[in-house]
Amino acid sequence: MHSAWVCCHVRRVAAICTAAFAAHFLYLGGCFAAVGRVPKKVAAADLIPRQAEFCQELKHRGFAIVQSDLSRRKEALAWLEGLAETDPDLADFGLSSDDDGLVRYQRVDFPRTVQRLDVTPAGSGALADPGAEATLGLAADLHALSLTCLTAVAQHEKLPELLSLVADRPEPLNCAKEPSIMRANIYGGQDGAGPCWHLDLGLLTVAPAGSWPALMASPFHDSIGETAFLEELLDPDRDVLVFAGTALVLATAAAYTGLVHGVSAGRLKQGRARVSVPYFLRPRSGAVLEKPPWCDESLAYLYPAAVQAEGGIHTGQPMLDLLRFHRDLYGRLCTRGQVVPLSAFAAEDLQQKVRQDFYL
């Protein structure tokens, strides 16, 4: 009986993977032909008038490059690099991780050792430490830029409801499951893990260049071009990468592709500490992703969806738990670098799995 169950389970997993890969290769056939080999750059001030260009890059290349004011980046990175050998007491810098929910520090040991400082851009007022103040200011700058990028997508796709998915003011860390944050990742310089391929959960990730380049796009993204090390495409003083996460893929019914990415273990082994400061624009608490007009009916069962719903039922129907769907299913299909399109979830086996395990 046990061997029969194992055999059935293996066949089911194989069918899921086959459907995902088949959809992946069909998808690649036409999607990436729409962009050239050299990425175009769009100035932040021109995002709205040049929204078609920006969205073309974001949609078909998997990322876009936006030129912006990054005057606080160097000072913030230098301050964060100074934390690499310590377990910092944030109160020493005028920051509190407990009371106001604006910052949170943690050390993570799996799948690789990294210090994380999560920062919300909701803080105000001057700090005595200029590096800490530059870090909070950079978070605020990246938040404002991410909203402009989302506005460009909403206007171009004629989906104004995208803007209602984000909070007017960033939510404190202690008030939401997955708030919008700038996450400072401080890598110690020794690493035994692989790239740790993954998708981001949110609507958009806005990522300046780290202290030195190690961010990689999956080689399954055929449109990446000359280099998989995306930060090497950037002017560190003025360029940011912008790419989609699972929430935008779902909110646009796969008009946009989530960027599967990771960090090069080989480069982390060079012995130097590395700091990255991506900003994650995520749906607010209570935001509900509705089915876009062009969504194929085979994917309609994925809607509505929410990261943190206000109640588990919406208009009398079950709601997709977007966080668990991203973390335990969609994201896991990408852990070896695969670029799995949303259309893979039209497969009967995946539909059954989602319906059984991933509704609120």
Secondary structure, 3 states (H helix, E strand, C coil): CHHHHHHHHHHHHHHHHHHHHHHHHHHHHHHHHHCCCCCCEEEHHHCCCCHHHHHHHHHHCCCEEEECCCCCHHHHHHHHHCCCCCCCCHHHHCCCCCCCCCEEEEEECCCCCEEEEEECCCCCCCCCCHHHHHHHHHHHHHHHHHHHHHHHHHHHCCCHHHHHHCCCCCCCHHHCCCCCEEEEEEECCCCCCCCCCECCCCCEEEEECCCCCCEEECCCCCCCCCCCEHHHHCCCCCEEEEEECHHHHHHCCCCCCECCEEECHHHHCCCCCEEECCEEECCCCCCCECCCCCCCHHHHHHCCEECCCCCCEECCEECEEHHHHHHHHHCHHHCCCCCCCHHHHHCHHHHHHHHHHCEC
